Each structure stands twice: as structure tokens, then as C-alpha cells.
Amino acid sequence: MMGTKERNFRSLPEGISLEDLVPEDNFYRRLEQRLDLSFVREMVEDLYAASGRPSVDPEVFFRLQLVMFHEGVRSERELMRIVSDRLSLRWYIGYDLLEPLPDHSSLTRIRDRLGLPVFREFFERIVELCVEAGLVWGEELYFDATKVDANASLDSIAPRFFVEEHLGELFPEEEPFSAEQDESFTAADERSPSAVAELHELPSAEDETLVESNASKDDWISRNGHQRREQKGVWYRRKADFLASKTDPDSSPMKRRESKGSHLGYHAHYVVDGGKARIILSALVTPFEVTENAPMLDLLWRSTFRWKLHPKQVTGDTAYGTTQNIAAVEGAGIRAYVPLTGAGKAGPYFSKEEFAYDPKRDLYRCPAGETLRPKTFNTARNQIVYKAEPGTCGCCPLRPQCTDNKSGRQVLRHRDERYVDRVKSYRGTFPYEKALRKRRVWVEPLFAEAKDWHGLRRFRLRRLEKVNIEALLIASGQNVKRLVVARDRGPRKLAQVAALRPPDPVSRCRPHLTDVGLLSLEQRRISTACRL
């Protein structure tokens, strides 16, 4: 007999709640148990007024951002539609069946209110939880960048001065403080430290010399990935300095190998830990015109200082093998495992590598056995020019294979090229080859995961600060996925314990072994001793 189902819905019996309707093995139950987001209220406390109508709970907002990441949703409107249909999602954000959900427009306004610094702090707090769980190794760091399409079309390109003038009329900048206001604030904040304090205390935030010194320095992270637009000479021209998109002025034209033509896009940069969990330690988005190697050092110092890491090696692809990067990394006592191209190849002539350099005598010897000595110094490029004596190249039998310059062949050597020679000596060694192979399976799959599953192939937001927010949320979600499936092992290094849990001033000289991280380390030492 064929059955017929009657659609007869009744109200839920008393005593049954949403808690009973969500299965115990649901993913969001594991996420709720593993990740406590109560810290976000402390992060945004200063951005809300003390009185007025209650806003959407900031913790609910960040829970919705994680739901958007895990569900692969591309808009706030679609997100709230899915949340209203799913019992597990309602349970995760803390809203009952009949309780009205926040409007999708509220999420956009909250994101604009919080701004990029809050989302960067949220990302770093997630990394901090990964460090506490023992997922960060810190011995090896891997760098890479990928192309991401912007939410704009090439048809929106116009002269940059016109775009900036148009945006300036739409969004006028706030007027700076006047001189009288600046003096009044300075007078109100003046302090008169004693002579003892000057000797034994670090400079305070009110120190004018320190403030001026810090204000004169900037990096890619503090600029949120913005490009400097000042000219670097008459010979230097960038296409993005003269053209910009009216839809997304921060994006730059880029070309892709798999498709013809150009697109507007960005570069997304990742710094990945060498541990098995592959935790993303830093993430930054820059316009596509910014080369991959430009923000490397700022991301490296930020990651090592923030997480108290002492990496032994840094690995990147060929784009990161610039003399500046290699000199800074090797000068800090870190091995730079980056492949080097055949720099100095002068067309069909002898390459620079075929000239033997003598570091003791500071001279080059050409393939014919002649000596090239330092003659001049190029200040703009920080390079030394090596040349042979006049007339030497004119009678050389290898001249057709070496140069067609009337004054003879010259070789350029950077002042810090000794570090490049050190990196060349790594070629063929097992650690060097292993690091290059490991980079391909450590960083590139993270980009593939973010593009195929989490929407990093094309940004849905516009302007540099917002696409940085989007990239930080994606990187945070990738770290959360690894945090959920990980087991607690505690921080791997005492320096990381000190960075995560600063000791109490009273007990600064005697760390407690009851601390979770220290206890984990102590247990590991005891277990190792027992095995031995």
C-alpha cells in the first residue's frame, strides 16, 4: 500500500531546545569546544560607546565570519539566508529558533567600524592559540605569493589624477590638528620623569624623539600594503603611477599564463611555518605591481619578533633571491635557501659566473686569465664596477665571446654580494635541495586550498584595506581548521611560552611549572628521560 505523508507541523514539546537538535558529532560543536572567541570583546571594547542601544555581539560577528569561511559563502546576504535555514549554524552563533537574526547590512557596518587593525589582531590571536597548542615549530619559514583577481574590470581604468580627484571629492580627508591644538595636547601629556627614571626606564610613548623616529619609518605592514607613489628618477616609470581603476584604485593590471589579456589584481603574501601543521604566521595583500620579494623582510621580522622565533632557514622561490633579501637574512644568522638565476648573463657573451672572484685581493679574473680591478662605484645601485686595464680587451682572442664594448668588458658586483656567494655554495647540498622541494608542498597547497574552497581566487571586496581584511579572515580560517583537528602539546619553546604568558611581576624570576605550556614541556622531558 502506498503511503501518503500529511504535512502537519506542531510546535516543539516543552523541554526540547536547539541544543538537543544539533548532533553531537557536528563540526560546529567541535569548533565551539576548540575555539573560544570571548577574547574579541576585549579587542573591540574601545570602539563602542558606554551607553545606547546594544549592538550585535562582536563574538557573534566573528562566529559568522568563520561560518562564511567554512561554508564557502561570498556575501553577507547569502550568509544570513543559510544561517536561518541551518540548525547547527543557529546553535553556533547562539540564536534560538524563533529569535530574529542580525540583518546582513549590520555585518557590513560592523566590518567597517572595526577596521583592518582589529582583524589583524584577530588573526594574530588565532596564531597565538596555535602556538599554545604546539603547532608552531619556528625552525623553518617558507615564503610565497599568489595572484588574486580584483573585483573590478579593465574597462574602469582611467588616469590616476582623475580617479584620485574624484575619490577626494567623495571622501574628503579629515582636517589635521592645528598648531594650537597640537601644543595643548602636548602640554597636557607632558611628564617630568626623575633622573633615576631617565637612567633605568625605557623611553615612554610620549618621548618626542622616539615618536619622530618611529614616524619617519614605515614598512609594508604599517602601510597595509600600499605602494609608494613618489618618483625614483626620470628613468623610472610605473604604469600604475599614471593609471588606476575607478572601481578599485588600489588594484593593478596583471597577466595570467592560462588566459589571454590582462586583469586587475593583487598579490597575496603568506609566511608559513615549517612544522607539520603548516600554520600561516603572517598574511599581507599588496597591489600586483609590488613584486613578490618586496615585503619579504618586513614579514620575516614581524613573524620572528611577534612569536619569538629563531628560524634557522628561510626558503622562497627565485623571486625572493635578491641581493638585499639575501644579505639581510644571512646577516641575521639565518640560512637563505633561495634558487638564484644566472644573473649577469650578457646575451651571447660570457656570463658573470664565468669570471672568478678573488675575495682576498678584491679582483675578478676573466676566462682569458686577465685581471679586472675595481674602478668606480655606482652609488644609485650600490655596485662596484670592475674593469680591465685599457687596451687589454682590444687584443684578447676571446673578445668576440666576451663583449663588443669599445672600452672593454666590465663586471658589476654588489657591495653585499659576498652573501650571494655564500648562498651559491648551498647548491647541491641536501638541506638546500630538501628545503626547495618542501616549499612546493608546504605553501602552494595552502594557496590552492584557499582558492578552490574559500574564495581567494577573486576578492569580493574592494580597496586595499578591505581585501587585506578578506585575506586575513581566510588565513585565520585555514589556521582554525588545523587547530580544530590538533591535539594539545603546548608551546615547543620556552621563548614562545614567555611571549604568550608573560610572568607575574611578583614571580618574574621563578616561572611556575603549573603553567600549561611549561607543564607540557616538563612532561615531555620526563617522558623522554623515561624512554632513555
Backbone torsions as a table, in degrees:
resi	resn	phi	psi	omega
1	MET	NA	132.0	179.3
2	MET	-77.4	128.1	179.5
3	GLY	-85.8	155.7	177.6
4	THR	-126.5	125.2	-178.5
5	LYS	-94.3	121.0	177.6
6	GLU	-89.1	133.0	179.8
7	ARG	-84.8	90.5	-178.1
8	ASN	-127.4	100.9	-176.2
9	PHE	-97.3	133.6	178.3
10	ARG	-118.3	159.4	176.7
11	SER	-69.3	152.8	-178.5
12	LEU	-66.3	140.2	177.0
13	PRO	-63.9	155.1	178.0
14	GLU	-65.5	141.9	-179.5
15	GLY	97.0	-12.3	177.2
16	ILE	-101.2	124.6	-178.1
17	SER	-121.8	176.9	178.1
18	LEU	-62.8	-28.2	177.6
19	GLU	-59.9	-33.9	-178.6
20	ASP	-80.8	-19.1	-174.4
21	LEU	-89.9	-14.5	-180.0
22	VAL	-92.7	125.1	-178.3
23	PRO	-60.3	152.7	-178.5
24	GLU	-68.7	-29.5	-178.1
25	ASP	-93.3	15.2	179.5
26	ASN	-66.7	145.4	-177.8
27	PHE	-60.4	-40.2	-175.7
28	TYR	-71.2	-20.9	170.6
29	ARG	-67.7	-41.4	177.1
30	ARG	-65.2	-40.0	178.9
31	LEU	-64.8	-41.7	177.7
32	GLU	-63.4	-39.2	-179.0
33	GLN	-72.4	-32.9	-173.6
34	ARG	-90.2	-28.3	-172.6
35	LEU	-124.0	113.0	176.9
36	ASP	-97.2	114.8	-176.7
37	LEU	-98.6	18.6	-179.4
38	SER	-66.0	-18.1	-178.3
39	PHE	-69.2	-16.6	-176.1
40	VAL	-69.5	-24.9	179.3
41	ARG	-66.4	-37.0	176.9
42	GLU	-68.3	-32.7	-179.2
43	MET	-65.9	-37.6	-171.8
44	VAL	-108.6	9.5	-175.3
45	GLU	-59.5	-37.3	-177.7
46	ASP	-74.3	-11.0	-177.3
47	LEU	-91.7	-2.0	-178.3
48	TYR	-118.2	147.7	178.8
49	ALA	-74.9	158.2	-179.0
50	ALA	-76.4	-18.9	-179.2
51	SER	-135.8	170.0	179.7
52	GLY	116.8	-169.8	-178.4
53	ARG	-74.0	134.0	-179.3
54	PRO	-61.8	139.4	179.9
55	SER	-92.8	178.7	171.1
56	VAL	-64.4	134.5	-179.8
57	ASP	-56.8	126.0	178.7
58	PRO	-56.9	-33.1	177.8
59	GLU	-64.9	-37.9	176.2
60	VAL	-63.3	-40.1	179.7
61	PHE	-60.4	-47.2	-178.5
62	PHE	-71.6	-29.6	172.8
63	ARG	-63.3	-40.0	177.6
64	LEU	-66.3	-33.7	176.6
65	GLN	-65.5	-38.2	176.6
66	LEU	-69.0	-36.2	175.9
67	VAL	-63.7	-42.5	177.9
68	MET	-60.1	-38.2	179.0
69	PHE	-67.5	-49.5	-174.8
70	HIS	-71.5	-29.1	-179.1
71	GLU	-90.4	-5.8	179.6
72	GLY	67.6	35.5	-177.7
73	VAL	-89.5	145.3	-174.5
74	ARG	-110.7	-0.6	-179.8
75	SER	-149.9	153.2	179.7
76	GLU	-67.4	-34.5	179.0
77	ARG	-62.7	-46.7	178.5
78	GLU	-66.3	-35.1	178.8
79	LEU	-60.0	-49.1	-177.3
80	MET	-69.1	-28.5	176.0
81	ARG	-67.0	-40.6	179.6
82	ILE	-69.9	-40.7	-179.9
83	VAL	-62.5	-36.9	-179.3
84	SER	-68.2	-21.7	-177.3
85	ASP	-95.5	-17.7	-171.9
86	ARG	-107.4	124.4	179.1
87	LEU	-65.7	-40.8	-177.1
88	SER	-65.1	-35.3	179.7
89	LEU	-72.6	-39.2	174.7
90	ARG	-60.7	-42.6	179.5
91	TRP	-63.4	-40.3	-176.2
92	TYR	-66.7	-40.3	-179.6
93	ILE	-85.0	-6.2	173.0
94	GLY	89.1	22.9	-178.9
95	TYR	-109.8	133.5	-178.5
96	ASP	-75.5	175.1	-175.7
97	LEU	-60.4	-43.6	-176.2
98	LEU	-97.4	4.2	-178.7
99	GLU	-82.7	129.4	-178.9
100	PRO	-66.6	137.3	-179.4
101	LEU	-84.3	159.7	175.4
102	PRO	-63.0	149.8	177.6
103	ASP	-74.3	148.8	-177.8
104	HIS	-63.3	-30.5	179.5
105	SER	-68.3	-26.2	177.7
106	SER	-64.7	-34.3	-179.6
107	LEU	-65.5	-38.8	178.1
108	THR	-65.2	-43.0	-179.9
109	ARG	-67.2	-36.8	178.5
110	ILE	-66.1	-41.3	178.7
111	ARG	-61.4	-41.2	178.0
112	ASP	-68.2	-33.9	-179.8
113	ARG	-68.5	-41.9	-176.3
114	LEU	-70.4	-46.5	178.4
115	GLY	81.2	170.8	-175.5
116	LEU	-62.9	-40.7	-178.6
117	PRO	-57.2	-36.7	180.0
118	VAL	-67.5	-42.5	179.8
119	PHE	-68.2	-32.9	175.5
120	ARG	-67.8	-39.5	176.7
121	GLU	-65.9	-38.1	176.7
122	PHE	-61.1	-44.2	177.5
123	PHE	-59.9	-42.9	-178.4
124	GLU	-69.3	-31.4	175.8
125	ARG	-67.9	-34.3	175.4
126	ILE	-65.8	-42.6	176.7
127	VAL	-62.6	-37.2	177.9
128	GLU	-61.4	-40.8	176.4
129	LEU	-64.4	-35.6	176.8
130	CYS	-66.8	-36.5	176.9
131	VAL	-66.1	-42.3	178.5
132	GLU	-61.9	-33.9	179.7
133	ALA	-80.7	-0.8	178.6
134	GLY	78.2	24.3	-178.0
135	LEU	-91.5	-9.5	-178.2
136	VAL	-103.3	123.0	-179.1
137	TRP	-87.9	-54.7	175.1
138	GLY	88.2	-3.7	-179.5
139	GLU	-81.8	-28.9	-177.7
140	GLU	-133.4	141.7	176.7
141	LEU	-127.1	139.0	-177.6
142	TYR	-122.7	133.4	-176.6
143	PHE	-116.8	141.9	174.4
144	ASP	-165.3	162.5	178.3
145	ALA	-140.1	155.6	-179.9
146	THR	-137.8	156.9	178.5
147	LYS	-84.4	137.2	177.8
148	VAL	-132.3	128.7	179.7
149	ASP	-68.7	143.8	174.7
150	ALA	-88.1	160.0	178.5
151	ASN	-87.0	61.8	-178.0
152	ALA	-157.6	161.4	-177.8
153	SER	-112.8	154.9	176.4
154	LEU	-64.2	-22.1	179.2
155	ASP	-67.3	-15.2	-178.5
156	SER	-89.3	4.7	-178.0
157	ILE	-74.9	137.4	179.1
158	ALA	-147.8	168.7	175.8
159	PRO	-56.3	138.4	-173.9
160	ARG	-62.0	-39.1	-178.4
161	PHE	-62.1	-35.1	178.5
162	PHE	-69.2	-42.3	-180.0
163	VAL	-64.4	-45.3	-178.6
164	GLU	-66.1	-37.6	177.8
165	GLU	-66.1	-40.4	179.3
166	HIS	-65.4	-43.4	178.6
167	LEU	-68.4	-33.7	177.6
168	GLY	-64.0	-32.7	176.2
169	GLU	-73.4	-34.4	-179.3
170	LEU	-76.0	-39.9	-175.9
171	PHE	-126.9	79.8	179.7
172	PRO	-66.0	141.2	179.5
173	GLU	-75.6	153.3	178.5
174	GLU	-70.6	144.3	179.7
175	GLU	-70.1	137.6	179.9
176	PRO	-72.1	164.4	177.6
177	PHE	-62.4	142.5	174.4
178	SER	-76.6	170.3	-178.5
179	ALA	-65.2	-37.4	179.6
180	GLU	-66.3	-42.3	178.8
181	GLN	-64.6	-39.9	-179.6
182	ASP	-64.0	-41.0	178.8
183	GLU	-67.1	-37.2	179.9
184	SER	-65.9	-40.9	177.9
185	PHE	-66.1	-39.9	-179.9
186	THR	-64.8	-41.8	-179.8
187	ALA	-66.7	-35.0	-179.5
188	ALA	-71.6	-27.4	-175.6
189	ASP	-99.5	3.9	-177.8
190	GLU	-66.1	143.6	176.3
191	ARG	-125.2	154.5	178.0
192	SER	-121.1	79.6	-178.8
193	PRO	-67.5	150.2	179.1
194	SER	-76.6	170.2	179.8
195	ALA	-64.4	-34.6	179.0
196	VAL	-67.0	-39.6	179.8
197	ALA	-65.1	-36.5	179.0
198	GLU	-64.3	-30.5	-177.6
199	LEU	-83.2	-34.3	-168.7
200	HIS	-112.6	-2.1	-179.1
201	GLU	-117.1	149.3	175.8
202	LEU	-71.3	158.1	177.4
203	PRO	-58.2	139.7	-179.3
204	SER	-85.9	173.0	-179.9
205	ALA	-67.4	-18.3	179.9
206	GLU	-87.9	-0.9	-179.6
207	ASP	-67.3	115.3	-175.2
208	GLU	-64.1	-38.3	179.7
209	THR	-63.6	-42.1	179.3
210	LEU	-67.3	-39.6	179.8
211	VAL	-63.7	-45.1	179.9
212	GLU	-64.9	-39.9	179.9
213	SER	-64.6	-42.1	179.2
214	ASN	-70.9	-34.2	-179.4
215	ALA	-68.4	-29.4	-179.8
216	SER	-76.3	-15.4	-179.9
217	LYS	-104.3	140.4	173.9
218	ASP	-146.9	163.8	179.2
219	ASP	-141.3	179.7	-176.7
220	TRP	-66.1	-31.9	-178.8
221	ILE	-73.9	-44.8	179.3
222	SER	-66.7	-28.2	176.5
223	ARG	-86.0	1.2	-179.6
224	ASN	58.7	32.2	177.2
225	GLY	85.6	4.7	-177.7
226	HIS	-69.8	142.5	177.6
227	GLN	-84.0	143.8	172.5
228	ARG	-79.4	130.8	-174.1
229	ARG	-99.4	1.9	-178.9
230	GLU	-70.2	149.1	180.0
231	GLN	-75.2	147.8	-179.9
232	LYS	-113.5	29.4	-179.6
233	GLY	124.9	163.1	-177.5
234	VAL	-66.1	-31.7	-176.0
235	TRP	-77.2	-14.4	-172.4
236	TYR	-97.7	123.4	178.8
237	ARG	-136.9	135.4	174.1
238	ARG	-120.2	134.9	-178.3
239	LYS	-63.4	-35.9	-179.0
240	ALA	-70.9	-14.1	176.2
241	ASP	-73.4	-18.8	-176.1
242	PHE	-114.4	-19.4	-179.0
243	LEU	-124.5	146.3	178.7
244	ALA	-152.9	157.2	178.5
245	SER	-86.0	135.9	176.3
246	LYS	-71.3	-23.6	179.7
247	THR	-83.9	-45.4	179.9
248	ASP	-138.3	86.4	-173.8
249	PRO	-64.0	-18.9	-177.1
250	ASP	-83.3	-14.6	-179.9
251	SER	-78.8	163.3	-177.9
252	SER	-132.3	151.1	176.4
253	PRO	-65.5	139.9	178.2
254	MET	-145.3	157.7	179.2
255	LYS	-113.4	145.6	178.0
256	ARG	-115.6	148.6	-178.4
257	ARG	-72.4	-37.1	-172.4
258	GLU	-82.2	-10.9	-178.6
259	SER	-134.7	151.3	179.6
260	LYS	-83.8	156.4	178.6
261	GLY	85.5	-175.3	-177.4
262	SER	-113.8	161.0	176.2
263	HIS	-136.6	163.9	170.7
264	LEU	-94.1	135.1	-175.7
265	GLY	-163.5	-173.2	-176.9
266	TYR	-134.3	170.9	169.4
267	HIS	-109.8	127.4	174.0
268	ALA	-104.8	122.6	-175.6
269	HIS	-107.2	136.9	177.3
270	TYR	-125.1	143.0	166.6
271	VAL	-116.1	117.8	-172.6
272	VAL	-115.4	134.8	177.0
273	ASP	-71.2	150.1	-178.0
274	GLY	-82.4	1.8	177.9
275	GLY	-71.5	170.2	-176.7
276	LYS	-64.4	-27.1	-178.7
277	ALA	-75.1	-19.3	-179.4
278	ARG	55.3	55.4	179.6
279	ILE	-76.1	135.1	177.0
280	ILE	-82.0	116.0	-176.2
281	LEU	-89.0	-29.4	179.2
282	SER	-149.0	148.7	177.9
283	ALA	-143.3	138.0	-178.3
284	LEU	-151.3	143.6	176.1
285	VAL	-116.0	131.2	176.5
286	THR	-127.5	160.2	173.1
287	PRO	-58.7	155.0	-176.2
288	PHE	-63.8	-26.8	180.0
289	GLU	-64.5	-21.9	177.5
290	VAL	-77.1	125.2	-178.2
291	THR	-68.1	160.0	-176.8
292	GLU	-62.6	-34.5	-173.5
293	ASN	-82.4	-12.3	-174.3
294	ALA	-62.5	-48.8	-177.9
295	PRO	-84.7	6.9	-171.2
296	MET	-59.4	-49.7	-174.6
297	LEU	-66.0	-40.2	178.3
298	ASP	-63.3	-41.1	177.7
299	LEU	-67.5	-36.6	179.7
300	LEU	-65.4	-50.4	-178.4
301	TRP	-66.4	-36.6	177.7
302	ARG	-62.2	-45.4	-177.4
303	SER	-66.8	-44.9	-177.6
304	THR	-68.7	-39.8	-178.8
305	PHE	-73.0	-41.1	-175.4
306	ARG	-68.0	-37.0	-175.1
307	TRP	-109.2	11.6	177.0
308	LYS	53.4	49.6	-178.9
309	LEU	-98.2	150.2	174.8
310	HIS	-127.8	74.7	-175.9
311	PRO	-67.5	145.9	176.9
312	LYS	-92.4	-21.9	-179.9
313	GLN	-149.7	150.7	176.6
314	VAL	-127.8	131.9	-174.1
315	THR	-125.5	135.5	175.7
316	GLY	-149.8	175.2	178.9
317	ASP	-85.4	-168.9	-173.9
318	THR	-61.0	-31.1	-177.2
319	ALA	-63.0	-25.3	-177.7
320	TYR	-87.5	-1.8	-175.5
321	GLY	-85.4	48.6	175.0
322	THR	-85.9	156.6	-178.6
323	THR	-63.0	-38.3	179.7
324	GLN	-62.6	-45.9	179.7
325	ASN	-66.3	-44.7	-178.4
326	ILE	-63.6	-43.0	-179.3
327	ALA	-63.9	-40.4	-179.6
328	ALA	-68.4	-41.8	-178.0
329	VAL	-70.2	-48.4	180.0
330	GLU	-67.0	-34.2	177.4
331	GLY	-66.1	-23.5	177.8
332	ALA	-88.2	6.1	179.6
333	GLY	81.6	19.1	179.6
334	ILE	-112.1	137.3	179.6
335	ARG	-79.0	129.6	179.9
336	ALA	-98.5	103.2	178.3
337	TYR	-95.6	84.9	179.3
338	VAL	-130.9	136.4	177.0
339	PRO	-72.4	140.8	-178.7
340	LEU	-109.7	138.9	176.6
341	THR	-85.5	172.5	179.7
342	GLY	-78.8	69.6	-179.6
343	ALA	-65.5	144.7	178.5
344	GLY	91.6	5.1	178.5
345	LYS	-73.4	111.5	-174.9
346	ALA	-97.1	71.2	177.9
347	GLY	62.8	-127.5	-177.9
348	PRO	-83.2	5.6	-174.0
349	TYR	-95.4	176.3	178.4
350	PHE	-58.6	137.5	177.5
351	SER	-82.5	169.0	-179.5
352	LYS	-64.3	-31.3	-177.4
353	GLU	-67.9	-18.2	178.5
354	GLU	-83.7	-1.7	175.1
355	PHE	-100.3	120.4	-177.0
356	ALA	-81.1	129.3	-179.3
357	TYR	-101.7	134.3	177.2
358	ASP	-106.6	104.3	-176.3
359	PRO	-67.9	-27.6	-178.7
360	LYS	-70.9	-41.6	-178.0
361	ARG	-96.8	-6.3	178.9
362	ASP	54.7	61.7	178.0
363	LEU	-153.7	161.3	177.0
364	TYR	-108.2	151.2	174.2
365	ARG	-122.9	123.0	-174.3
366	CYS	-78.9	171.0	179.6
367	PRO	-59.3	-23.2	178.7
368	ALA	-86.6	-2.4	179.0
369	GLY	92.5	1.1	179.0
370	GLU	-80.5	157.9	-175.6
371	THR	-100.7	134.8	173.9
372	LEU	-114.0	120.8	-176.3
373	ARG	-108.7	157.8	178.7
374	PRO	-66.7	129.5	-177.3
375	LYS	-113.8	-52.5	-177.5
376	THR	-133.9	169.9	179.4
377	PHE	-127.5	124.8	178.6
378	ASN	-89.0	103.8	-175.6
379	THR	-67.8	-38.3	-176.8
380	ALA	-62.4	-39.7	-178.1
381	ARG	-102.8	-0.2	178.7
382	ASN	58.1	45.2	-176.5
383	GLN	-125.4	147.5	175.9
384	ILE	-100.8	134.4	-179.0
385	VAL	-98.9	122.8	178.6
386	TYR	-106.4	130.8	179.7
387	LYS	-136.4	156.9	173.8
388	ALA	-84.4	168.5	177.8
389	GLU	-65.5	149.2	-179.1
390	PRO	-56.6	135.4	178.5
391	GLY	87.7	-9.1	-177.8
392	THR	-69.4	-44.2	-176.7
393	CYS	-74.7	-20.8	-176.1
394	GLY	-66.4	-35.0	-177.9
395	CYS	-104.2	13.0	-177.6
396	CYS	-80.2	133.3	179.3
397	PRO	-70.3	-18.7	-179.8
398	LEU	-94.8	10.4	-177.0
399	ARG	-58.6	-42.6	179.4
400	PRO	-59.6	-25.5	179.2
401	GLN	-92.8	-4.4	-173.0
402	CYS	-111.2	-49.2	-175.9
403	THR	-163.9	160.6	171.7
404	ASP	-119.1	11.3	179.1
405	ASN	-75.0	135.2	-178.8
406	LYS	-64.5	-34.4	-178.6
407	SER	-83.6	-1.2	178.7
408	GLY	100.2	174.6	-177.4
409	ARG	-78.5	142.6	174.4
410	GLN	-129.8	150.3	-179.2
411	VAL	-124.0	131.7	178.7
412	LEU	-99.8	135.4	179.5
413	ARG	-133.6	124.6	178.3
414	HIS	-69.0	150.5	-177.7
415	ARG	-62.5	-30.2	-179.9
416	ASP	-102.6	24.4	-174.6
417	GLU	-73.0	-9.9	175.8
418	ARG	-62.6	-30.7	176.4
419	TYR	-70.2	-34.9	176.7
420	VAL	-65.3	-39.7	176.9
421	ASP	-62.6	-34.7	177.8
422	ARG	-66.3	-40.0	178.1
423	VAL	-66.5	-35.7	177.5
424	LYS	-62.2	-31.4	179.6
425	SER	-71.0	-15.6	178.2
426	TYR	-75.3	-19.1	-174.5
427	ARG	-58.7	136.4	177.8
428	GLY	87.2	-14.0	178.5
429	THR	-76.7	155.2	-176.6
430	PHE	-64.2	-46.2	179.4
431	PRO	-60.6	-37.2	-178.8
432	TYR	-66.4	-49.4	-179.2
433	GLU	-66.1	-36.7	178.7
434	LYS	-65.4	-40.8	-179.5
435	ALA	-63.9	-40.3	179.4
436	LEU	-67.3	-38.7	177.3
437	ARG	-68.2	-38.7	-178.3
438	LYS	-67.1	-34.4	-178.8
439	ARG	-60.9	-36.9	-177.5
440	ARG	-66.7	-28.1	-179.4
441	VAL	-105.2	2.6	-178.7
442	TRP	-104.9	-40.1	-174.8
443	VAL	-104.5	-47.0	-175.2
444	GLU	-59.8	-38.6	175.0
445	PRO	-63.5	-27.4	176.3
446	LEU	-66.0	-40.3	176.1
447	PHE	-66.4	-40.5	178.1
448	ALA	-63.0	-41.3	177.0
449	GLU	-61.2	-44.5	-178.7
450	ALA	-67.8	-33.8	-177.6
451	LYS	-79.2	-43.8	-174.9
452	ASP	-77.7	-32.0	-173.2
453	TRP	-111.8	-23.8	-168.8
454	HIS	-127.3	16.4	168.0
455	GLY	81.0	18.2	180.0
456	LEU	-81.7	-4.8	179.1
457	ARG	-66.3	-31.2	178.5
458	ARG	-147.6	126.3	178.5
459	PHE	-68.4	142.2	176.5
460	ARG	-93.6	-19.9	178.9
461	LEU	-98.5	171.6	-177.9
462	ARG	-129.6	156.3	-175.8
463	ARG	78.3	152.7	-167.4
464	LEU	-65.7	-40.5	-178.8
465	GLU	-65.5	-39.1	-177.7
466	LYS	-73.8	-37.1	177.6
467	VAL	-70.4	-28.5	172.4
468	ASN	-65.9	-39.6	175.5
469	ILE	-60.4	-45.1	-179.3
470	GLU	-62.9	-42.3	179.7
471	ALA	-67.6	-38.5	178.7
472	LEU	-66.1	-37.8	177.2
473	LEU	-66.3	-38.8	177.7
474	ILE	-66.2	-44.4	178.4
475	ALA	-64.3	-37.5	176.7
476	SER	-63.0	-43.1	178.6
477	GLY	-63.1	-38.3	177.6
478	GLN	-64.2	-38.8	176.6
479	ASN	-68.9	-36.5	178.8
480	VAL	-63.5	-38.8	178.8
481	LYS	-58.8	-39.9	179.4
482	ARG	-76.8	-28.0	177.4
483	LEU	-71.0	-35.3	-177.8
484	VAL	-66.2	-39.5	-175.9
485	VAL	-90.1	-1.5	-176.0
486	ALA	-87.6	160.9	174.1
487	ARG	-105.8	144.9	179.9
488	ASP	-67.0	123.4	174.8
489	ARG	-124.6	-11.3	-179.2
490	GLY	83.1	160.9	178.9
491	PRO	-58.5	145.4	-175.1
492	ARG	-85.4	-18.1	-175.3
493	LYS	-131.3	146.0	179.5
494	LEU	-63.8	-31.7	177.9
495	ALA	-63.8	-36.6	177.5
496	GLN	-68.3	-35.2	176.6
497	VAL	-63.0	-43.5	179.5
498	ALA	-65.3	-34.7	179.9
499	ALA	-71.6	-34.4	-177.0
500	LEU	-83.9	-39.1	-177.6
501	ARG	-127.4	85.8	178.7
502	PRO	-62.1	136.9	-176.4
503	PRO	-66.2	154.0	177.0
504	ASP	-65.2	142.0	-178.8
505	PRO	-56.3	-32.0	-178.4
506	VAL	-71.6	-37.7	-175.9
507	SER	-110.7	36.0	-175.8
508	ARG	-65.7	-32.1	-176.5
509	CYS	-88.6	-4.4	-177.9
510	ARG	-136.4	92.4	179.4
511	PRO	-66.5	145.1	-179.0
512	HIS	-85.4	132.2	174.9
513	LEU	-77.7	-9.3	176.7
514	THR	-77.6	-9.8	174.6
515	ASP	-60.2	143.0	-173.9
516	VAL	-60.0	-46.9	-178.2
517	GLY	-66.1	-45.9	-178.9
518	LEU	-66.6	-37.9	178.6
519	LEU	-63.6	-38.6	178.9
520	SER	-64.0	-41.4	178.6
521	LEU	-65.6	-41.0	-179.8
522	GLU	-65.3	-39.5	178.0
523	GLN	-64.2	-37.5	179.2
524	ARG	-66.6	-39.0	177.5
525	ARG	-63.5	-42.5	-179.3
526	ILE	-64.8	-43.3	-179.5
527	SER	-65.0	-36.8	177.6
528	THR	-65.5	-40.9	178.8
529	ALA	-64.8	-37.0	179.3
530	CYS	-66.8	-37.7	179.0
531	ARG	-66.8	-35.2	178.5
532	LEU	-73.1	NA	NA
